[in-house]
Amino acid sequence: MIHPTAIVDPGARIGANVEIGPYAIIGPQVEIGDNTVIGPHTVIKGHTRIGRDNRIFQFCSLGEVPQDKKYAGEPTRLEIGDRNTIREFCTFNLGTVQDQGVTRIGDDNWVMAYVHIAHDCVVGNKCTFANNSQLAGHVTIEDWAILGGFTGVHQFCRIGAHVMTAVGTVILQDVPPYLMAAGNTAQPYGINVEGLKRRGFHADSLLALKRAYRTLYKSGLMLEEAKVKLAEDAKSQPDVQRFVDFLEVSKRGIIR
């Protein structure tokens, strides 16, 4: 299952039924879980742990040192969960000691070609990143987010669950959950209704989220006033609580 031209360090921990393609390079501190497929010419280095049942296509670079001038060789990490698809020419970097020291990607993500995930990013589960999506350092992407092609996310930004961005979106501030966003710089364009329907959100939940959106973006309320109103609404509409929780942890301000 390991091609004879692949270079696998004896210190690497390789699970059962792992395939490693021609000319791949696997470093000594790498761990690869069962049934994962590594494509040709892929380079995996650093303290990198990859879970089971992943499909990593050719020419990816995973676990390379961060593109951060402050990095001085500290033993930081990259952690990738289970059942992810990572297409050609993707680059995921190690974390830095200026943050938690780890770049983390969850489970069941669909990552298309040329995606860059920089140091200290945290990506949830079931996200989709279209071609050339780019995450700067310290970015958080919550579950079920979809980034359109060529979406760029500024460092330290947070993107909420179920967000969808259009092609070429430039994100310089946090994007609350459930939203659609587009433009340079990103502007809100309502609730991601179709995506939420596909994930089983019922009509009453969708109505509550639309009302929450109007409170945040169409009511004329200042942000702090809108947060108070949303907190009150969340008492009877649990899905709105995700709005409230997101706004509480937002540090860069939200697109508005």
Secondary structure as GFF3:
##gff-version 3
##sequence-region A 1 256
A	DSSP	beta_strand	7	8	.	.	.	ID=ss1
A	DSSP	beta_strand	13	14	.	.	.	ID=ss2
A	DSSP	beta_strand	19	20	.	.	.	ID=ss3
A	DSSP	beta_strand	25	26	.	.	.	ID=ss4
A	DSSP	beta_strand	30	32	.	.	.	ID=ss5
A	DSSP	beta_strand	37	38	.	.	.	ID=ss6
A	DSSP	beta_strand	43	44	.	.	.	ID=ss7
A	DSSP	beta_strand	47	50	.	.	.	ID=ss8
A	DSSP	beta_strand	55	56	.	.	.	ID=ss9
A	DSSP	beta_strand	61	64	.	.	.	ID=ss10
A	DSSP	beta_strand	77	80	.	.	.	ID=ss11
A	DSSP	beta_strand	85	86	.	.	.	ID=ss12
A	DSSP	beta_strand	91	93	.	.	.	ID=ss13
A	DSSP	beta_strand	102	105	.	.	.	ID=ss14
A	DSSP	beta_strand	110	111	.	.	.	ID=ss15
A	DSSP	beta_strand	116	117	.	.	.	ID=ss16
A	DSSP	beta_strand	122	123	.	.	.	ID=ss17
A	DSSP	beta_strand	128	129	.	.	.	ID=ss18
A	DSSP	beta_strand	134	135	.	.	.	ID=ss19
A	DSSP	beta_strand	140	141	.	.	.	ID=ss20
A	DSSP	beta_strand	146	147	.	.	.	ID=ss21
A	DSSP	beta_strand	152	153	.	.	.	ID=ss22
A	DSSP	beta_strand	158	159	.	.	.	ID=ss23
A	DSSP	beta_strand	164	165	.	.	.	ID=ss24
A	DSSP	beta_strand	170	171	.	.	.	ID=ss25
A	DSSP	beta_strand	179	182	.	.	.	ID=ss26
A	DSSP	beta_strand	187	191	.	.	.	ID=ss27
A	DSSP	alpha_helix	193	198	.	.	.	ID=ss28
A	DSSP	alpha_helix	203	217	.	.	.	ID=ss29
A	DSSP	alpha_helix	223	234	.	.	.	ID=ss30
A	DSSP	three_ten_helix	238	240	.	.	.	ID=ss31
A	DSSP	alpha_helix	241	249	.	.	.	ID=ss32
###
